[in-house]
Amino acid sequence: MISQINKNTSIAPLVVIRILFGLIMLISLFRFMYKGWIYDCYILPKIHFKLYGFSWIEPLGEIGMYGLFVMMILASVLIMIGYLYRFAIIFFLLSFTYTELIDVTYYLNHYYFISLFSFLLIFLPADRYFSFRTWIKPSDKIYQIPSWMIYSLKLMIGILYFYAGIAKLNTDWLLNAMPLALWLPPHANLPFIGPLLLFKETAYVLSWLGCIYDLFIVFFLLNKKTRPIAYIFVIVFHLMTALFFQIGMFPYIMILLTLL
């Protein structure tokens, strides 16, 4: 096992993830600014509800918050192109996590995942190939990395999926089809599938399928024979969640990162 995780492998998957991560974070931040959420979430409210132990964290004021988001956008670009990468990913991690700690009511589990994923990327040489760094200094270019670097990111993605499945192993989700029984009927105006969403049976079917998907999709992705069809399921699953539920960029983040 030790020899397997230390065996050299191509750096290409890590480089692709660096580019995709920077790109999707860039889009997400522009979207956040475009929708006016900086003002609505961090400037307009007079009171913020705090996570335990983080009551000391406060917004930076209007100029400070807008400036911080501009800096995060710049950091995302630097991550994507692989220039000043270590500085950019550390700054992104700290600033992104800071914005999430300002108010607990804005918490989403995929924000937590982004912070953890960013933390892992700090320790990986994702800028050592196909980057501005290696364009400026070709001697920094490397083609191989230890396999554990790729496995660590796969493990993080795998934990997200598998734990989501474990979290669904409860009576509300499986025996009462909650909350899908409440969330699906408002989408009954969708073409073709809309009328089906009014039936309680549809909520039960999708609840069970969602649980099964989260528990087992990682194992099918890890198997070379089942990987192509499993990735098609990833795309379909996340596009459906994007269609039915208002969960922001998370479906697209997972579609891209699961390429790993």
C-alpha positions, 0 to 999 in steps of 0.5 A, a space after each residue: 500500500 505504501 509503495 502504491 501511494 508513493 509511486 510516481 504518476 502524471 501531474 496532469 490530473 492535478 494541473 487540470 483540477 487547479 485550472 478548473 478550481 480557479 475557473 469555477 471559483 472565479 465564476 462563483 465570485 463574479 456571480 456573488 457580486 453580480 447578484 448583489 449578495 456582498 451588500 445584502 449579506 455583509 453590509 446591509 445587516 446590522 446583526 450577524 449570527 456567529 458560529 461558536 468561538 467566532 463571535 469576534 469575526 466581523 465584516 470589514 465594512 463596505 469598502 473592505 468587503 468589496 475590496 476583499 472580493 476583488 482580491 479573491 477574484 484576483 487570487 482565483 485568476 492566479 490559481 487558474 493560470 498558476 502564477 504566485 500559486 502558493 500565495 494565491 491559494 493561501 489567500 483564497 483559503 483564508 479570505 473565503 473561510 473568513 467570509 463564511 465565518 461572518 454569519 452562520 446563517 449563510 452556511 452551506 456544506 459545499 462552502 466547507 468543502 471548498 475551504 477543505 479542498 483549498 487547504 489541501 491544494 496548498 501542499 500540492 505542486 499544482 503550478 509545476 506544469 502548464 502554468 505561468 510559473 513554468 513558462 517564466 522559469 522552465 526549470 521548475 517544470 515537473 512531469 511526475 508527482 507521488 500518487 498520494 497527492 492525487 489520492 488525497 484529493 480523491 479521498 476528499 471528494 469521496 468523503 463528501 459523497 459517502 458522508 452525504 449518503 450516510 446522512 440520508 440514512 434516516 427515517 425522514 429521508 427514506 421513510 417519509 421522503 422528506 424534504 423532497 416531498 415538499 421541495 418537488 411539487 413547486 416545480 410541477 410547471 416544468 415541461 415533460 417531468 413536471 406532472 410527475 413531481 406532484 406524486 409522493 411516489 416520485 419523492 420516495 423514488 428520488 430519495 432512495 436513488 439519491 441515497 444509493 447514488 451518494 453511497 456507491 458512486 465513488 466506488 463506481 468512479 474508482 473502477 475503470 470499467 464502470 467509470 464512464 457510465 458512473 460519470 454520466 450519472 454524476 452529470 445527470 444527478 448534479 444537473 437535476 439538483 441544479 434544476 430542482 434546488 437553489 444550491 448555487 454553483 455546487 452542482 457544477 463544482 462537483 461535475 468538474 472536480 469529480 473529473 479527477 
